[in-house]
Amino acid sequence: MVEDLKEHANGYKRENQHLKAEIEDLHRKSKSLSENLASLKNENEKLSNEKMRLKTENADLIAENEELIRSKTDEEQAALTEMKGDLEIAKREKSSIQENLDIERIRKIYVHSCIGIYDGLMVMGGGNENAASKDIYLFRDSEWTVVGQLNEYHKYSSPKRIGNTIFLVSGYNVEKLEWDGEKISSAKVINITHIFGKFERPIVFPVDEFFCT
C-alpha cells in the first residue's frame, strides 16, 4: 500500500511539473502577445501621427496653392487693368492725333462741294495741293467724320439733294449717292458725258421728265 501511495505521489508530482511547464509556456506566450500588442499600438500611433502630419501638410499646400492662385489672379487683373488703361490712353491720343490730322486735312480742301444734310453739313470731292479726294465728310455735333467714298474725283461740282438721294454733278460725270442718316449707303456713277469743255459749278435744279423734249 505504501508503494501505491508513493506511485500516486510521483504521478501527482509529474503532473504538477507538467502543469507548471504549461503555465510557464502560457506566461511566455502571454508576454509575447503583450509585447506584440504594445508594438502594434505603437506602430498604429506612429501611423496616426504620420496621417495627421500629412493631412496638415496637405492643408498647408492647398492653402498655399489657393494663395498663389489669388495672387496670380490679382496680378493678372492688375496687369489687365493697366493694359486697358494704357490702351485707352493710346486710343485717345491716336484719336486726338487723327482728329487733328483730319481737321487739318479738311481745312486744306478746296474746289469741293458742300450740302446741308438734316442736322449736319456734308463736304465731298475737291482736294488739296497734293491730291484730289474721294472722301465724303460729315460735320455734325461739332465733329468731322468720314461717311463715304465717291467713285470718281469731282471738282467744282454742284450737289443737289432730293429726299435721301444726293446728285453730285460736275462737268464730266454725275454720281448718285444714297444717304441712310448715318453714312452713304451706296454711290453710283450714272452718267459720263465726255462733252467738250469743262463746266464749273453747273446750276442744278429738278425738272419734270422729258423737260427738254
Secondary structure as UniProt FT lines:
FT   HELIX           2..107
FT   STRAND          113..117
FT   TURN            118..119
FT   STRAND          120..124
FT   STRAND          135..140
FT   TURN            141..142
FT   STRAND          143..149
FT   STRAND          158..162
FT   TURN            163..164
FT   STRAND          165..169
FT   STRAND          173..179
FT   STRAND          184..192
FT   TURN            209..212
//
